[in-house]
């Protein structure tokens, strides 16, 4: 065999290892950065630029920013419109609950500055009006994760693509309508939906192996149905096996094994799961 062919074979053998090491080194860089929740807005903006440069692929950048945000202090219901009913910030990096972590990480991954991230967050977190305009106000917010998965193009439901149809269960529900007929949140809005999910007891590594390199996961709680609510928690699934989420138990954002988290003492924490994609743009 000629030297040229030998070298070519060696390159083909080593290339995946080199690429793998490069990816590991890239994410190792994230560990050298200061905690994002301790940065000024100016400092945060400079790091967003660096993430854009180091991770030109959106999904890889989304993973990197997820890893950077590990340890973020937990704070529930910490976003608002900065006016009206809810005066909390439109976007923030100093604290997160589960949905806040998911949505703000998307906004930061798509942005080169704090101001751009704020604009992105408005597009992600609020519904357009009848003229297609998006303005932040309490009633136009995507309050319900199940509604967002079915109707927001940024986080489309992919559950039916991941699990066979015979694994799924379906709930017919009127979102935001309590069993007594009143609205859970005062939105002057409800929505009748047919929502499919995979029961937790049917989730295996074989199911997770069908997921993309990063996607969203939403956890179904049947006891919430009486309040017109389907989803109790959400986060990111990374590399088909890890869950990154803002944990109320740990009081911070953590990275854990997905199946270990889903089954506590061999019993499922939730009744089912939905998976969703993350779309740039």
C-alpha positions in Angstrom: 0.0 0.0 0.0 1.4 3.4 -0.9 2.3 6.0 1.7 -0.4 8.3 0.4 -3.2 5.7 1.1 -1.7 4.9 4.5 -1.8 8.5 5.5 -5.3 8.9 4.2 -6.5 5.9 6.3 -4.8 7.4 9.4 -6.6 10.7 8.8 -10.0 9.0 8.5 -9.3 7.1 11.7 -8.1 10.1 13.7 -10.5 12.8 12.3 -13.5 11.9 14.5 -11.2 11.9 17.6 -9.8 15.3 16.7 -13.3 16.7 16.1 -14.5 15.2 19.4 -11.6 16.7 21.3 -12.2 20.1 19.6 -15.8 20.0 20.8 -14.7 19.1 24.3 -12.1 21.9 24.3 -14.7 24.3 23.1 -17.0 23.6 25.9 -14.1 23.5 28.4 -13.6 27.2 27.5 -17.0 27.9 29.0 -15.8 26.7 32.3 -13.1 29.4 32.4 -15.7 32.2 32.2 -17.0 34.2 35.1 -20.5 33.4 36.4 -23.0 35.2 34.0 -25.2 36.2 36.9 -22.3 38.3 38.3 -21.7 40.3 35.1 -22.6 43.9 34.3 -24.7 44.4 31.1 -21.6 45.6 29.3 -19.6 42.6 30.3 -22.5 40.2 29.4 -22.7 41.8 25.9 -19.0 41.2 25.3 -19.4 37.5 26.2 -22.4 37.1 23.9 -20.1 38.3 21.1 -17.5 35.7 22.0 -20.1 32.9 22.1 -21.2 33.9 18.6 -17.6 33.7 17.4 -16.6 30.5 19.1 -19.9 28.7 18.4 -21.1 29.7 14.9 -23.6 26.8 14.9 -26.7 27.8 16.7 -27.4 24.5 18.4 -23.8 24.2 19.7 -24.0 27.8 20.9 -27.2 26.9 22.7 -25.5 24.0 24.5 -22.5 26.2 25.4 -24.7 28.9 26.9 -26.7 26.3 28.8 -23.4 25.0 30.3 -22.3 28.6 31.1 -25.5 29.2 33.1 -25.1 26.2 35.4 -25.3 27.4 39.0 -27.7 30.3 38.3 -29.7 31.1 41.4 -33.3 29.9 41.3 -36.1 32.4 41.4 -39.7 31.6 40.5 -41.9 33.8 38.2 -39.0 36.3 37.8 -39.9 37.8 34.4 -42.6 40.4 33.5 -43.3 43.4 31.3 -41.6 46.1 33.5 -45.0 47.8 33.8 -48.7 47.1 34.5 -49.6 43.8 36.3 -46.0 42.4 36.3 -43.2 44.8 36.7 -40.4 42.3 36.7 -37.7 42.6 33.9 -38.4 41.4 30.4 -35.1 39.5 30.4 -32.5 38.8 33.1 -29.6 36.5 33.6 -29.2 36.8 37.4 -31.9 34.3 38.3 -34.2 31.7 36.6 -37.1 29.4 37.0 -37.6 26.5 34.5 -39.3 28.4 31.7 -37.2 31.5 32.2 -34.1 29.4 31.8 -35.4 27.9 28.5 -36.5 31.1 26.9 -33.8 33.5 28.0 -31.1 31.0 27.0 -32.7 31.0 23.5 -32.7 34.8 23.4 -29.0 35.0 24.5 -28.0 32.3 22.0 -29.5 34.4 19.2 -27.9 37.7 20.2 -24.7 39.7 20.0 -25.7 42.3 22.6 -27.9 42.6 25.7 -30.3 45.0 23.8 -30.6 42.5 21.0 -31.4 39.7 23.5 -34.1 41.9 25.0 -35.7 42.3 21.6 -35.4 38.6 20.9 -37.0 37.8 24.2 -40.0 39.8 23.4 -40.4 37.9 20.1 -40.0 34.6 21.9 -42.2 35.3 25.0 -45.2 37.1 23.6 -47.9 36.4 21.1 -48.4 38.6 18.0 -51.7 40.6 17.9 -54.2 40.4 15.0 -51.9 42.6 12.9 -48.8 40.5 13.6 -47.2 42.9 15.9 -45.6 41.7 19.1 -45.8 43.9 22.2 -45.0 42.8 25.7 -48.1 42.8 27.9 -49.4 40.4 30.5 -52.3 39.0 28.4 -50.2 38.4 25.3 -47.5 36.4 27.1 -47.1 32.7 26.4 -48.1 31.8 29.9 -48.7 28.1 29.2 -45.9 25.9 28.0 -48.3 23.5 26.3 -49.8 26.4 24.3 -46.4 27.6 23.3 -45.3 24.1 22.1 -48.4 23.8 19.9 -48.6 27.3 18.6 -45.2 29.1 18.8 -42.9 28.3 15.8 -39.8 28.9 18.0 -40.5 25.8 20.2 -42.5 23.3 18.0 -43.7 20.0 19.5 -41.7 17.0 18.1 -43.1 14.4 20.5 -44.9 12.4 17.7 -41.6 12.2 15.8 -39.7 10.8 18.7 -42.1 8.1 20.1 -44.3 5.6 18.2 -47.9 6.5 18.1 -48.9 3.5 20.2 -46.8 4.9 23.1 -48.6 8.2 23.3 -51.5 9.3 25.5 -53.8 12.2 24.6 -55.5 14.7 26.9 -58.4 16.8 25.7 -58.1 20.0 27.7 -59.2 23.6 27.7 -56.0 25.5 28.6 -56.5 28.1 31.4 -60.1 26.7 32.2 -60.4 25.3 35.7 -62.8 22.5 36.5 -65.2 24.9 38.2 -65.4 26.9 34.9 -63.4 29.9 36.0 -60.1 30.9 34.4 -56.9 30.0 36.2 -55.2 33.3 35.1 -57.2 36.4 34.3 -56.4 36.5 30.6 -59.9 36.7 28.9 -58.6 33.6 27.0 -58.9 29.9 27.0 -58.0 27.3 24.3 -59.3 23.8 23.7 -56.5 21.5 22.7 -55.8 17.9 22.0 -52.3 17.3 23.5 -50.2 14.1 23.0 -47.5 13.1 25.4 -45.4 10.0 26.2 -46.1 8.5 29.6 -43.0 8.6 31.8 -43.1 4.9 32.4 -42.5 4.4 28.6 -39.5 6.6 28.4 -36.3 4.7 27.8 -32.8 5.4 26.5 -34.0 4.1 23.2 -36.5 7.0 23.1 -33.8 9.5 24.1 -31.5 8.2 21.4 -34.0 9.6 18.8 -33.6 13.2 20.1 -31.5 15.8 18.4 -28.2 17.0 20.0 -30.3 19.6 22.0 -34.0 20.0 22.4 -36.6 21.0 24.9 -38.5 18.8 27.2 -41.7 19.5 29.1 -43.1 17.4 31.9 -46.8 16.6 32.2 -48.6 16.5 35.5 -52.1 15.0 35.4 -53.0 16.6 38.8 -52.7 20.0 37.1 -55.3 19.2 34.4 -58.2 20.3 36.7 -56.7 23.8 36.6 -56.4 23.9 32.8 -52.7 23.2 33.0 -50.7 20.4 31.3 -47.0 21.2 31.9 -45.5 21.4 35.4 -41.8 21.8 34.5 -39.4 22.1 31.5 -35.8 22.2 30.5 -33.2 21.2 27.9 -32.1 17.7 26.9 -28.4 17.7 25.9 -26.6 15.0 24.0 -29.6 12.6 24.3 -29.0 11.9 28.0 -28.6 15.0 30.2 -31.2 17.4 31.5 -30.2 21.0 32.1 -33.0 22.8 34.1 -33.6 25.4 36.8 -34.3 23.2 39.8 -36.5 24.4 42.6 -35.1 21.5 44.7 -31.5 22.4 44.2 -32.2 26.2 44.1 -30.1 26.7 41.0 -29.7 25.6 37.4 -28.2 22.1 37.2 -27.0 19.4 34.8 -28.3 15.9 35.7 -28.8 12.5 34.0 -32.3 12.7 32.4 -33.5 9.2 33.4 -32.1 9.5 36.9 -34.0 12.7 37.3 -37.3 11.4 35.7 -37.4 8.4 38.0 -36.9 9.2 41.7 -36.6 6.0 43.8 -37.8 4.1 40.7 -41.0 6.1 40.6 -41.7 8.8 37.9 -41.8 12.4 39.1 -44.2 13.3 36.4 -46.9 11.5 34.4 -45.4 12.1 31.0 -43.1 14.2 28.7 -43.3 16.2 25.6 -40.3 17.0 23.5 -39.8 20.1 21.4 -37.3 21.6 19.0 -35.6 25.0 19.3 -35.8 27.1 16.2 -33.4 30.0 15.5 -34.7 33.2 13.9 
